[in-house]
Amino acid sequence: MVFSCGGADLLSISPSDRESGCQSAGEVKMKRRPFIYGLLAVVAAVGLLLVYYFYLGSSAPAGQPPLGRLDTSTVESLKQSFNESKDSVRVMLMLSPT
């Protein structure tokens, strides 16, 4: 029977193998500081990727018209362009992040 900080455990280890400071043999205490730094690094990386995707990465390939944002002021011009090209195949795809 080995008495530790958490109570009594029935373990077959010798007293020389026992670590001091109320820590059983094979027990590993997790240090919180590296975990927090790692979590902050992941959150920062995701934030930077979102900023790049939504604000810096919106460029069209060479030879293609620039990308446009659809809002209330541009809906009428989109409708007019769509209706003018009735002799060709038209495909419109609208995606929303929500």
N, C-alpha and C positions, 0 to 999 in steps of 0.2 A: 504494500500500500504506500503510495506516494502522496504526500500532502502538498498542494500547490495553492496559488492565490485563488483559483477558481473552485477549490474544494478538494476532495480526496478522489484520486484515480487509482485504479489497480493497473499498474504498469510493471513490466519486467525489465527495468533498467537499473544499473548500479548507480550508487550515489556519485561516483566519479564522472559518470556521463551526464549527470544533471547539470544544466546551466543555472547560473545564479540569476537573481532578479525576477523570480516567479515566472519563469518561462520554461515550459516542458521541452524535452529533447525533441527536435524535429519541428517545433513550433516557430513560425516566422512572423515577426511583427511587420506589418506593412507601414512604410513611411508615407505620410500623406502629402508631403511637399512635392515629390516628383510626380505623383498622380495629378495634383492640382495643376502643376506646370504643363503636363501633357494634355490635360483637358483644355486648358487655356490656349495651347498651341493649335489644337484641333478646331476650336471655335474660331480662332483668328484666321486659320486657313480657309474654313468654310465661308467666313465673312468676306475675305478677299476674293474668293472665287465668285461669289454672288455679285460683288461690285464689278468685277471684270465682265461677267456675263450680261448684266443688265445695263451697264453704262459705258464700258470701254470696248466690248467685243461686237458691237453692232455695225459692221462694215460689210458692204456687198463685194463680191468678186469683181475683177476687172471686166468691163464690158456690160455690166448689168446696172440698171438704174439703182440709185441709192435706196436704202430701206426707208420706209415711212412709218410714222406712228399714226394710228387711227384714233381720232378723238372727234368731238362734236363739230369742229370746224372743217374737218376733212371728209366727213361722211358723204356730203353732197357731191364732191368731185369724184369719189370712189363710185358712187351710184351712176353718175354720168358716164364715166369711163367703162363701167361694166355694161351699161345699156348700149353704148356705141359699138361694141364689138360683138353684135349678135350673130354674125356670120361665122365666127370662129368658136372653137371650144373654149369654154370659160370654167375655171375652177377657182373657188374661193375657199380658203381655209382660215378660220378664225380660232385662235387658241387663247384661253384665259388661264392665268396661274391659279385661279380659285376654283 
